Amino acid sequence: MSTRTEEDIIADLFVASTHSYMLIFTVRGKLHWLKAWKIPEVGTTGKGKPIVNLIHIDPDDRVADMLNVYDFEGPTQVVTASLRGYVKKTPLSAYSNPRSSGIIACGVDEGDELMSVALAENERDMMLFSKQGKAIRFNSTQVRSMGRTARGVRGMRLRRGDELIGMEVVDPERAALLA
């Protein structure tokens, strides 16, 4: 696999079937759908195609995170986190009706941005990490399920100048250690 320029990096690699959907979340809280079969095939030396050429994103918006989803049924929740420390979980089924212009996935305040999105089953632990080295781990049951347009609740109190840089949903099969 190669990249368009030397500055480009490969951040995520998704394994999907042609029946899967790519859920593309922007920093302003919008969600765009892309069916996996619409992603153009390229060879091993191909450089791919920018995601903005495959979906309609506003010029002043950019991609925050993506999820690979096969089925919208079941107890799966979509968990979002913003730079200012707000977290929200919403049933995956709430995102099952696409629009070509995108839908509101998460309310984002002025000056804030959607930072990370993940899928979580019920009763999973979540971890938030800040730029200044703070971390918190809590069970997802402490965050009530909300509608798509809600902003969420404070997941971590941040000092002035600090912001979230990462969110992880802890896999119970693997251990997460903090040093």
N, C-alpha and C positions, 0 to 999 in steps of 0.2 A: 504494500500500500504506500502511496506517495501523497504528498500535499502540494497545494498550488504554489505556495511560497515557503521559504525557509522559516518564516515566523509562525506559520500555521502549525497547530499541534492536533493530534487525534486525542480528544478528551473522552469520548464514549464510543463503544462498539456494541451494537445491538444485534442479537440473533432473533430473527423474526420470520414468520411464514408469510406468504402472500395474502393471507386473510387477516393479518395483524394490522393494527393502527398505530401510527406514531402520533402521540399527543405532544404538541409543541407549545410550551408556555413562554410568554414574553415577560420582560421586566415590568411592564405596566399591568400585568395580571390577566392578559387575554390568552385564550387557548385556541389553537388552530389544529385541525385534523389533517393527517396525510395517510392515505392507505398505503401500506407497504409496497404493493405491486406498482404504485405510481412512481416509486423511486427508481430512477434510471440505472440500469446495470452498467457496470464498467469493469474492465479487466483489472488484473493485479497491478498494472502500471498506470491505470487511470487515475485522474485527480479528482473525480467526482464533480458534483454541481453544488453551488452554494444553496443553502436551504431557502434563502429569500427568493430564489428563482422558482421554487416549487409551491410556495404558499404566498398569500398576500399579507405582508406585515407593513404597518405604517412606517414611513421613512425615519421617524424619530424614535422608533421602538427597536428592540433587539431581542434575540432569543435568550432566555434565562436557563431553561432546562427542558429535557425531553423525556418522555416515558414510552415504553413499548407495551401495548395492551392488546390482548387477543380477545378477551371476553369482558363485558361490562356487568356481568351478574356476580352475585356472591357477596361476601362480607368485606371485600377489599375497600380500603379507604385511600383517598388521595391526600397526602399531607404536604402543606406548603409552609415555607418560612421566608420572611422578608429580612432585608438588611437591618432594620430597626428592632428585630427580635420578636416579631409577631408570628405565631404559628396557627394553623387552622387545619382541620381535617373534615373532609366531605366524602360522602359515599361515591364510589366510582360511577355508579349508575346515573348520578346527576350530570355527568359529562357525556352521556350517550347520544345526544341529539346535536349533530354538527351543523354549522352554518359556514358558508364559503368565506364570509368576512370575519369569522371567529366568534367566540362567545366570551363573556366575562367569567373567568375561572376563579378570581380572587380580588377582593377590594384592596387597592393599594393607595395609601395616603400620598399627598403631595410631598415630594422629597424622599420618599421611600421607594424601594424596588423589590420585586419578587426575586429571591435569591436561589432557592432550591425547591425541588418537588420530588416526592418519593411515594411509592405505594407501600401500604402497611396493612397487615391483617390486624384484627382486634387484639388488644392487650400486648402490643409490642412496645419495647422501650425505644425512646427516641433520644438522640444526643444532639446538642447544639454547641457550636464552637465559635468564639469571637476572635477578632483580629488581635486584641490585646491579651489573648491567652486564657480567657475564661472558658469553662465548659460546664454543661449541665446535662444530667441524664434523668429522665422521668418516664413514667409509663404513659402510653398514648390514651389510656382511659381517663387521665387527668385533663384532657382536652375534649370538650364535648363536640359532637358532630354538628356542623353548621351548613348553611346553604352556600351555593356557589359564590354569591356576591359579597359575602361577609368578609371583613378584614381579618378576623381571628382574634386570639387572645395573646397577651404577653407571655412568651415562652422563656425569655431571659431579660433581666434588667441590665442595661448597658450603660457604661459611663460615657461622658461627653467625648466624642471623637471615635468611639468604638462602634463596631458593626459586626453582624454575623458574617462568617466566611464559609461555614459548612453546617450541614445537617445530615445525620445518618439515622436510619431506622435499623435498630440492632437486630441481627439475625440470631435467634436463640441457638442455632447450631454452631455459631462461632462466638468466641469470647471477645469482648472489647475491654482493653486495659488502658487506663490513664496513668501516665508516669508523673 
